[in-house]
Amino acid sequence: MNRTVLGLLGALTFSLGLGSPLGCTRSDSELERAPAEPGAAPKEEGTGTAEPSTVPTGPEVLHLKFGLYTSRNPATLRERFAPVLRYLEQELAKATRQTVRIDPDISGTYEEGQRRLLSGEVHFGQYGPSTYVEARTQNPQVTLIAEELEGDNYTFRGVIASGKGITKLEDLKGKTFAFVDPTSTTGGQLAKAVLAEAGIRCDGFAKMEYLGKGYVDKEGKTRKGHEAVAQALVDGLFEAGALNENTLRDFEALYPGKLNRIHAFMSPTRPWVASASLKPELVEHIREAMVLLKDQKIIKSIQDSLSGFRAGYDQDYDDIRKRLPLTKDFDAPCETKEKAPGSD
């Protein structure tokens, strides 16, 4: 075959776009992207399990940020959410006909996570029910995508627990108490509402602290979020505290007989929420993908107790809205003490 014919064939191949998805030749190194986290399972026929994908760099890639806050160690969060984010990348790529990359964006505090959601710095994410309620109050364009399911339930439990043998809410007066964060749902706001109903307010404790940003245990390990409260109770640093039931179960298994439940209360499960910066059509695509997700390996990588997702309904969070005044009632005495005379 002479050079003229070879040249014509090469031009024809280029014009038909056979060299790459964009009609231009790319090297393997440009096309390859390592799996988001090690240990991702290959796709099994009919399971919906996410498979490692290649993501070219360039303007054709849709980049999305997925918001989380440090309820656990950041490395653990990345590992747990890698399979579901890879699954959503693939489903969005099918729906939009473009390459999609979703990167986790982990905030150090609940407040910072809410700020990034409201500012649109993150496109969507998993948040606590109270964060969703407060964010939507400030910006009605914040959208509920889906709710996590535990079994057939879209509620789960928060608990007030003790490591000191306390058995009744009334016995907490004068004791030391640990919360996760002022804006945590089960480890803060709903627990405060329960305590206020029992006649206990913030000035009724000998000591009260928020540990969610980090607690260093007796072995030098830093615990964050709900785990920080559980570990502080086990270590005897506090006599009681508020946290979610899933974390309590984990620590009951690790430290048999060290913790006991004083009171349990219901909360909506964690919502997955879109910021105003995410286009409505992408919200719908993500919602559909989450509702259709049935692969238990992907689902339980997030949390062992999860069974799936359902389309969310804003009215599911009305009880939290109704109970927020009780939270403010709990905090009121301490806010009055902290306010300096003449500060108005």
Beta strands, then each sheet from edge to edge (+ up, - down):
strand 1: 62-69
strand 2: 100-107
strand 3: 124-126
strand 4: 143-149
strand 5: 155-162
strand 6: 176-179
strand 7: 207-210
strand 8: 215-216
strand 9: 222-223
strand 10: 240-244
strand 11: 260-268
strand 12: 271-274
strand 13: 308-311
sheet 1: 2+ 1+ 3+ 12- 4+ 13-
sheet 2: 7+ 6+ 10+ 5- 11+
sheet 3: 8+ 9-
end
